[in-house]
Amino acid sequence: MRDDLFDFSGLHLRPDPSRTVIKPFSVDYPEPFRDAAHPRMRIVIDRVLSLGAEACLSECRAALASLSARHRNVEATLVRRFEAVCADLGEAIDATPAQQLLIGAYLSAEYSFEAAALFNPSMVLRLNQTDAPADGINFMLSLRGIGEGHVSSVTFRTGRWSAATGFAVDEPSPWVTSPRIQAAPGPDDHGTVRIICEGSEQPSESVLFPILPSQRQGIEDLRMVRFTEEDGTPTFLGTYTAFDGRDARCELFRGTGINTFEMTPLTGSVPASKGMALFPRRIDGRFAMIGRQDNENLWLIGSDDITEWNGGAKIVTPRFPWEFVQMGNCGSPMEVDEGWLLITHGVGLMRNYCMGAVLLDKADPAKVLARTPEPILRPSPEERSGYVPNVVYSCGGMVHGRTLLLPFGVADSFTSFASCPVDALLARMN
């Protein structure tokens, strides 16, 4: 149901199956047929090596022609895959340059990372405000894409908002970069992995797809936040859900450029759950998160170490019918004059996901000053159907001046946008 609180944009971001990334493709035999001395990948390699020189070159040219239409630096990507396969097998493989490329191609695949859905966005203010609207801002979006096998990845977009004209999102680049993965250097890396999307010239060319065992079935719901350190330095941080097919847990995202990212496992009792959202600055010198570690209530957690989270205090519990089943955050708290504005989600009748809001005390966020007794956004009759019906959900909006800018997912299928005056939203609370 829509009312007069929000100004809804006619802009929708829908999945595009033509956007693909080159990813590893590994093959093995079922357990009864496995032979450690003759792994299936080595047998595939031997078949490639058995091709005559002309046949090898012909197959190689065909592979490069097909992939180069949608990907940059294809040869470097395939050679890197060949080298990774050699490392996995623990042996050096004597192969010509053409054979290396072809082996890399046979053991790679194109993955359409947003073939089925594009939703659960988060929004942050871009560092680059060049050419921003005079009455608005430039922003960056993270989005959850779902592809083959219900595997989730994270993709990015850029755009702008103007008080006069509303939301606009740039067309994504036709190119998507295959990431290179390396361990972060240094003794205190906390198991950090660095993702380097070499050649990405804009955010939409980078994609984060599962690379670690903890992420095997998906990287979900990045809650991105522009975090400001005490010296005023801004950093793009966030938390996301890593899903291995059985267990879900929170991990830390750090953006260090348009083509370099870091992923760090979080430790402690709290991250073994979903839906943590980082405050955009320290509070009393400590990092702070909103969590939902019991899958029902909102918790406030503090830490001196951004990678370790324990304990916490329950601060918001389900009170109204639209949130009787559970509550969670819809992104990081946003600082306004009156306190911390937190957009929430509630799950109610027939697993309907609606959105509400809570105002927390600025000095002590454990104090709840007010909350919305009714949803501020709920599935509309026109847009309730999709991959998961009856859901509206966001992973983070932002406040510009006294306007809330809110991207949100609809039915776990596509993304839409709305804005509203902060004063009008606060007036809905009691």
Backbone torsions as a table, in degrees:
resi	resn	phi	psi	omega
1	MET	NA	131.6	179.6
2	ARG	-109.3	141.9	176.1
3	ASP	-129.0	-162.4	-173.1
4	ASP	-88.8	6.2	178.7
5	LEU	-66.5	-47.6	-173.7
6	PHE	-100.5	148.1	165.6
7	ASP	-98.0	108.9	-174.6
8	PHE	-88.2	134.5	177.3
9	SER	-81.7	149.8	172.5
10	GLY	-84.4	3.3	-178.6
11	LEU	-81.5	129.5	174.8
12	HIS	-130.1	137.1	173.3
13	LEU	-104.7	119.4	-177.3
14	ARG	-115.9	157.2	-178.0
15	PRO	-63.2	147.0	-179.4
16	ASP	-128.1	102.7	-176.3
17	PRO	-66.8	-12.0	179.8
18	SER	-76.9	-13.0	179.7
19	ARG	-84.8	113.8	-175.6
20	THR	-129.7	158.6	174.7
21	VAL	-128.7	147.2	176.7
22	ILE	-84.0	124.2	-178.5
23	LYS	-131.2	162.1	178.7
24	PRO	-61.4	144.1	175.3
25	PHE	-127.8	108.0	-176.9
26	SER	-106.6	143.7	-179.8
27	VAL	-126.8	147.9	177.1
28	ASP	-154.4	166.0	178.0
29	TYR	-86.5	155.7	168.8
30	PRO	-58.9	155.0	-172.5
31	GLU	-49.5	-44.5	-177.6
32	PRO	-64.9	-17.9	-175.4
33	PHE	-106.4	1.4	-176.2
34	ARG	-74.0	141.3	178.1
35	ASP	-137.0	108.5	-175.5
36	ALA	-57.9	-28.1	-178.9
37	ALA	-78.4	-18.1	-178.0
38	HIS	-137.2	69.4	-179.8
39	PRO	-63.1	150.7	-174.2
40	ARG	-63.7	-35.4	179.1
41	MET	-63.5	-37.0	178.5
42	ARG	-67.2	-34.5	178.6
43	ILE	-67.7	-40.6	175.6
44	VAL	-60.7	-42.1	179.2
45	ILE	-61.7	-44.1	179.7
46	ASP	-61.4	-35.5	177.6
47	ARG	-65.2	-41.1	177.3
48	VAL	-63.4	-43.5	-178.8
49	LEU	-66.0	-20.6	-179.7
50	SER	-78.7	-12.9	179.5
51	LEU	-66.7	144.6	172.6
52	GLY	-66.9	164.4	-175.5
53	ALA	-59.4	-44.3	-178.3
54	GLU	-67.3	-42.5	178.8
55	ALA	-63.5	-40.1	178.8
56	CYS	-62.5	-46.6	179.7
57	LEU	-63.3	-39.5	179.7
58	SER	-63.5	-47.0	178.6
59	GLU	-63.5	-38.5	-179.2
60	CYS	-64.8	-44.9	179.0
61	ARG	-61.9	-39.9	179.9
62	ALA	-64.8	-42.4	179.9
63	ALA	-64.0	-45.8	-178.2
64	LEU	-65.6	-39.5	179.8
65	ALA	-63.5	-41.5	-179.2
66	SER	-67.5	-46.9	-174.5
67	LEU	-75.4	-32.5	-176.1
68	SER	-68.1	-17.0	177.5
69	ALA	-69.5	-20.6	-175.9
70	ARG	-127.3	-4.6	-174.0
71	HIS	-139.7	142.5	173.5
72	ARG	-86.7	159.1	171.6
73	ASN	51.3	43.6	-175.8
74	VAL	-62.2	-43.8	-177.6
75	GLU	-60.6	-44.0	179.5
76	ALA	-63.7	-37.9	179.1
77	THR	-64.3	-42.9	-178.2
78	LEU	-71.7	-37.1	176.5
79	VAL	-65.4	-40.1	177.3
80	ARG	-62.0	-37.4	177.3
81	ARG	-66.9	-41.3	176.6
82	PHE	-57.9	-44.6	-179.1
83	GLU	-65.8	-36.6	178.0
84	ALA	-66.4	-38.4	178.1
85	VAL	-64.2	-43.7	176.8
86	CYS	-57.8	-42.9	179.5
87	ALA	-64.6	-40.6	179.4
88	ASP	-64.8	-37.8	-179.7
89	LEU	-79.4	-16.8	179.8
90	GLY	72.1	32.4	179.0
91	GLU	-150.4	153.2	174.5
92	ALA	-88.3	130.0	-178.2
93	ILE	-107.2	122.4	-179.9
94	ASP	-78.2	108.3	-175.8
95	ALA	-145.7	144.9	175.7
96	THR	-71.5	165.6	176.7
97	PRO	-54.5	-41.0	179.0
98	ALA	-66.1	-39.9	178.9
99	GLN	-66.4	-37.7	177.3
100	GLN	-60.8	-45.5	178.2
101	LEU	-61.2	-43.0	-176.5
102	LEU	-69.8	-39.3	175.7
103	ILE	-61.9	-43.2	176.8
104	GLY	-59.5	-38.5	-179.9
105	ALA	-69.7	-41.2	179.6
106	TYR	-64.7	-29.6	-176.7
107	LEU	-107.2	29.0	171.6
108	SER	-130.4	169.1	178.0
109	ALA	-152.9	150.9	169.8
110	GLU	-83.0	133.0	-179.3
111	TYR	-120.3	122.5	179.0
112	SER	-87.7	96.6	-166.3
113	PHE	-78.7	-11.6	175.7
114	GLU	-129.3	36.6	-176.6
115	ALA	-65.7	-35.3	-172.2
116	ALA	-103.1	-31.8	-174.6
117	ALA	-160.7	157.3	178.3
118	LEU	-148.4	103.1	-166.7
119	PHE	-156.7	-169.9	178.9
120	ASN	46.7	63.7	-176.5
121	PRO	-82.1	157.3	163.6
122	SER	-128.7	152.9	-172.3
123	MET	-130.6	135.9	175.3
124	VAL	-136.2	157.4	175.2
125	LEU	-71.2	128.5	178.3
126	ARG	-70.9	150.4	172.4
127	LEU	-65.1	-38.4	-178.0
128	ASN	-86.5	108.2	177.6
129	GLN	-106.8	16.3	175.0
130	THR	-60.7	133.8	179.1
131	ASP	64.6	19.3	174.1
132	ALA	-67.4	150.8	177.1
133	PRO	-57.5	144.1	-180.0
134	ALA	-60.0	-30.0	-179.3
135	ASP	-109.8	30.3	-177.7
136	GLY	-163.3	-151.9	-173.7
137	ILE	-147.2	163.7	166.1
138	ASN	-95.8	139.1	179.9
139	PHE	-132.1	166.3	172.0
140	MET	-123.6	142.2	179.0
141	LEU	-113.9	141.8	160.3
142	SER	-107.1	146.9	-178.4
143	LEU	-139.2	148.2	175.3
144	ARG	-93.9	120.2	174.5
145	GLY	-105.1	144.7	176.8
146	ILE	-117.8	129.6	179.2
147	GLY	-121.6	-159.2	-178.1
148	GLU	-50.6	137.1	177.8
149	GLY	76.9	15.9	-177.2
150	HIS	55.6	38.4	177.6
151	VAL	-94.7	131.5	-177.3
152	SER	-98.5	142.2	174.1
153	SER	-131.4	171.2	177.7
154	VAL	-116.5	129.6	177.0
155	THR	-126.3	169.2	-171.5
156	PHE	-131.5	154.1	173.7
157	ARG	-141.0	160.5	171.9
158	THR	-119.0	156.4	179.6
159	GLY	-170.5	-167.9	-178.5
160	ARG	-149.6	157.9	173.9
161	TRP	-129.4	136.9	178.0
162	SER	-128.2	138.8	177.9
163	ALA	-60.6	-29.7	-177.5
164	ALA	-83.9	-39.2	-171.8
165	THR	-114.7	-7.5	176.9
166	GLY	84.3	-148.1	-173.5
167	PHE	-89.6	143.1	170.1
168	ALA	-141.7	136.3	179.3
169	VAL	-120.9	132.9	-179.1
170	ASP	-66.9	144.8	173.9
171	GLU	-61.3	134.7	179.0
172	PRO	-67.1	152.0	177.1
173	SER	-64.0	148.3	174.5
174	PRO	-72.2	-10.5	-178.1
175	TRP	-101.2	142.0	173.2
176	VAL	-132.3	132.4	-173.9
177	THR	-93.1	133.9	173.8
178	SER	-78.2	124.9	-173.6
179	PRO	-74.6	149.7	170.6
180	ARG	-104.3	137.7	-171.8
181	ILE	-114.1	133.1	175.4
182	GLN	-145.5	152.0	174.9
183	ALA	-72.3	140.1	178.5
184	ALA	-70.4	137.3	-179.1
185	PRO	-73.7	161.9	173.7
186	GLY	106.2	152.5	-177.0
187	PRO	-74.3	-18.2	-175.9
188	ASP	-113.1	43.4	-175.3
189	ASP	-82.9	-10.2	178.2
190	HIS	57.0	29.8	-178.7
191	GLY	76.2	20.0	-177.4
192	THR	-67.3	138.5	174.3
193	VAL	-113.4	134.7	179.4
194	ARG	-100.7	131.3	179.6
195	ILE	-108.2	118.8	-177.4
196	ILE	-116.2	113.3	177.9
197	CYS	-97.3	77.2	-175.7
198	GLU	-60.9	133.8	177.6
199	GLY	93.1	-11.1	177.3
200	SER	-65.9	126.0	-178.2
201	GLU	-106.4	-7.4	175.1
202	GLN	-154.6	159.0	-174.2
203	PRO	-55.4	-35.3	-175.7
204	SER	-68.2	-11.3	179.2
205	GLU	-86.7	-5.6	179.7
206	SER	-105.4	141.9	177.7
207	VAL	-140.5	141.4	176.8
208	LEU	-108.3	105.2	176.2
209	PHE	-112.3	163.4	-172.1
210	PRO	-56.1	129.1	-179.2
211	ILE	-130.0	-20.1	-177.5
212	LEU	-107.4	156.7	178.3
213	PRO	-55.4	-35.7	-179.4
214	SER	-67.6	-17.2	-176.2
215	GLN	-108.3	12.0	-167.9
216	ARG	-50.7	-37.5	-179.2
217	GLN	-104.3	7.7	173.3
218	GLY	152.7	148.9	166.1
219	ILE	-110.3	111.6	-168.5
220	GLU	-116.9	143.0	161.3
221	ASP	54.5	61.9	175.0
222	LEU	-67.4	119.7	173.8
223	ARG	-97.0	89.2	-175.2
224	MET	-83.2	143.0	179.4
225	VAL	-143.7	141.6	172.3
226	ARG	-85.3	102.3	-174.2
227	PHE	-91.9	130.7	180.0
228	THR	-108.9	118.6	177.6
229	GLU	-72.5	169.4	-174.7
230	GLU	-65.7	-20.9	176.4
231	ASP	-88.9	4.4	178.2
232	GLY	92.6	-1.9	-178.7
233	THR	-73.9	125.6	178.0
234	PRO	-89.4	144.0	177.4
235	THR	-140.0	142.4	174.7
236	PHE	-88.4	111.8	178.3
237	LEU	-120.4	173.9	175.9
238	GLY	177.4	166.9	171.9
239	THR	-120.2	148.4	176.8
240	TYR	-139.7	163.5	177.5
241	THR	-95.1	122.5	172.9
242	ALA	-96.8	128.3	-176.4
243	PHE	-124.7	123.7	-177.2
244	ASP	-99.9	7.7	-177.8
245	GLY	104.3	-18.2	177.4
246	ARG	-130.2	-48.5	-176.6
247	ASP	-113.7	144.0	175.9
248	ALA	-114.4	141.5	178.2
249	ARG	-152.2	159.8	-179.5
250	CYS	-90.8	140.6	174.5
251	GLU	-130.8	165.3	-174.3
252	LEU	-102.5	134.7	176.1
253	PHE	-108.1	139.3	172.4
254	ARG	-135.8	123.1	176.3
255	GLY	-93.9	123.2	-178.1
256	THR	-112.8	11.6	179.9
257	GLY	162.0	178.9	-179.2
258	ILE	-72.6	-13.3	-177.5
259	ASN	-133.4	13.9	178.9
260	THR	-136.1	130.7	-177.6
261	PHE	-138.7	159.5	175.2
262	GLU	-128.7	143.0	177.1
263	MET	-124.5	129.0	-175.7
264	THR	-129.4	127.7	174.0
265	PRO	-63.8	140.5	174.4
266	LEU	-96.0	144.7	-178.9
267	THR	-113.8	169.8	-179.0
268	GLY	103.4	-176.9	-174.8
269	SER	-80.3	-27.5	-172.8
270	VAL	-75.4	-41.5	-173.2
271	PRO	-65.3	-10.1	177.7
272	ALA	-78.3	47.2	-178.7
273	SER	-158.2	-168.7	-177.9
274	LYS	-118.2	162.3	164.2
275	GLY	79.4	33.5	173.3
276	MET	-82.5	142.4	179.6
277	ALA	-136.2	127.6	-173.5
278	LEU	-84.9	135.2	170.6
279	PHE	-63.9	151.1	-174.8
280	PRO	-78.3	0.9	174.2
281	ARG	-157.9	168.1	175.1
282	ARG	-69.9	153.5	174.5
283	ILE	-122.1	119.0	-174.7
284	ASP	53.2	39.9	175.7
285	GLY	80.8	1.7	-177.0
286	ARG	-118.9	150.7	170.1
287	PHE	-69.7	151.9	-179.8
288	ALA	-140.6	145.7	178.9
289	MET	-133.0	151.9	162.4
290	ILE	-101.4	128.5	-178.0
291	GLY	-129.1	176.7	178.2
292	ARG	-144.7	54.1	-170.4
293	GLN	-68.5	-17.6	176.5
294	ASP	-98.1	7.0	179.3
295	ASN	62.4	20.6	-178.0
296	GLU	-140.2	-42.5	-171.3
297	ASN	-118.2	165.5	174.3
298	LEU	-93.8	134.0	-177.9
299	TRP	-121.5	150.5	171.5
300	LEU	-107.3	125.8	-178.6
301	ILE	-125.7	136.3	176.5
302	GLY	-117.4	155.0	-179.7
303	SER	-158.2	146.3	172.6
304	ASP	-86.1	-14.2	-178.1
305	ASP	-123.4	119.9	-174.5
306	ILE	-66.3	-12.5	-179.6
307	THR	-99.7	-3.4	-177.5
308	GLU	-129.7	126.0	-174.9
309	TRP	-135.7	122.2	-179.8
310	ASN	-136.4	157.6	171.6
311	GLY	68.5	-134.1	-178.0
312	GLY	110.8	168.3	179.7
313	ALA	-125.9	134.9	177.5
314	LYS	-71.9	125.6	-175.6
315	ILE	-120.2	-26.9	179.8
316	VAL	-135.8	128.6	-180.0
317	THR	-122.1	156.9	177.8
318	PRO	-58.0	131.3	-179.4
319	ARG	-128.2	-33.8	-171.8
320	PHE	-107.5	154.8	-174.6
321	PRO	-53.8	-35.1	-177.0
322	TRP	-72.8	-4.4	179.1
323	GLU	-130.3	20.0	-175.4
324	PHE	-62.0	-32.0	-176.6
325	VAL	-78.5	-49.2	-179.8
326	GLN	-166.8	165.2	174.0
327	MET	-127.8	161.3	174.2
328	GLY	-162.3	171.9	177.0
329	ASN	-88.6	157.6	171.0
330	CYS	-114.4	52.3	178.2
331	GLY	111.7	-177.7	-176.7
332	SER	-70.3	149.6	173.0
333	PRO	-61.4	148.7	-179.0
334	MET	-116.6	131.3	-175.5
335	GLU	-83.0	124.1	174.2
336	VAL	-126.5	173.2	-177.2
337	ASP	-57.3	-36.8	-173.6
338	GLU	-80.9	-15.5	-177.9
339	GLY	152.7	-148.4	177.6
340	TRP	-102.0	117.3	177.5
341	LEU	-90.0	117.5	-178.3
342	LEU	-116.7	119.7	173.4
343	ILE	-82.9	133.5	-175.7
344	THR	-119.7	165.6	167.1
345	HIS	-122.4	149.7	174.9
346	GLY	-128.9	144.2	177.1
347	VAL	-111.7	125.7	-176.7
348	GLY	-128.3	-138.7	-175.4
349	LEU	-55.6	134.0	177.5
350	MET	55.4	33.4	177.9
351	ARG	57.9	34.9	173.5
352	ASN	-74.1	129.2	174.6
353	TYR	-98.5	118.6	175.1
354	CYS	-119.3	166.1	-179.5
355	MET	-117.7	141.8	177.3
356	GLY	-135.4	-163.9	-179.2
357	ALA	-150.6	150.8	179.0
358	VAL	-133.2	143.4	173.7
359	LEU	-110.5	122.1	179.7
360	LEU	-106.9	151.8	178.5
361	ASP	-63.3	137.2	-175.2
362	LYS	-68.6	-40.9	-178.9
363	ALA	-79.5	-34.1	-178.8
364	ASP	-133.8	88.9	-176.0
365	PRO	-64.1	-7.4	174.9
366	ALA	-71.2	-16.6	179.1
367	LYS	-89.8	122.6	177.1
368	VAL	-91.0	117.7	-178.5
369	LEU	-86.8	-36.5	-178.1
370	ALA	-166.7	161.8	176.0
371	ARG	-152.8	160.8	-178.9
372	THR	-84.6	122.9	178.8
373	PRO	-73.8	-22.0	177.6
374	GLU	-118.2	154.8	177.2
375	PRO	-60.6	145.2	172.2
376	ILE	-92.0	-16.5	178.0
377	LEU	-152.8	130.5	-179.8
378	ARG	-141.0	161.8	179.9
379	PRO	-57.3	131.2	179.5
380	SER	-91.1	153.8	178.9
381	PRO	-56.8	-31.4	-177.8
382	GLU	-77.5	-21.5	-171.8
383	GLU	-131.8	29.8	-176.8
384	ARG	-89.1	-13.6	-176.0
385	SER	-95.3	143.3	178.7
386	GLY	171.3	-159.3	-177.7
387	TYR	-57.3	-43.1	171.8
388	VAL	-129.5	105.2	-173.0
389	PRO	-68.4	159.5	172.1
390	ASN	65.4	40.9	-179.0
391	VAL	-132.4	129.2	159.5
392	VAL	-123.3	138.0	-169.0
393	TYR	-159.4	144.5	175.9
394	SER	-136.1	153.1	174.0
395	CYS	-108.8	10.3	172.4
396	GLY	146.6	128.2	171.9
397	GLY	-110.1	-164.1	177.2
398	MET	-151.0	158.8	176.5
399	VAL	-109.3	127.7	173.9
400	HIS	-118.4	116.4	-173.3
401	GLY	62.9	-116.7	176.9
402	ARG	-119.1	31.9	179.1
403	THR	-120.9	129.4	173.5
404	LEU	-85.9	125.2	175.7
405	LEU	-106.4	119.9	-170.1
406	LEU	-129.8	104.4	168.0
407	PRO	-82.8	147.4	-178.7
408	PHE	-151.6	151.3	176.4
409	GLY	-88.8	146.7	-179.4
410	VAL	-120.0	119.9	174.8
411	ALA	54.5	33.0	-178.4
412	ASP	49.5	36.4	-175.1
413	SER	-127.1	-50.0	-176.7
414	PHE	-144.4	175.8	-173.8
415	THR	-118.2	140.1	175.8
416	SER	-132.4	-178.6	-172.1
417	PHE	-142.3	148.4	176.0
418	ALA	-152.6	159.9	176.4
419	SER	-140.0	156.0	176.5
420	CYS	-156.4	154.9	175.0
421	PRO	-67.4	134.6	177.4
422	VAL	-58.8	-39.1	-179.4
423	ASP	-60.8	-40.5	179.4
424	ALA	-66.7	-36.5	178.9
425	LEU	-67.9	-44.1	179.8
426	LEU	-63.1	-32.1	179.2
427	ALA	-66.9	-19.5	178.6
428	ARG	-80.6	-9.3	-173.6
429	MET	-93.7	155.7	169.3
430	ASN	-149.1	NA	NA
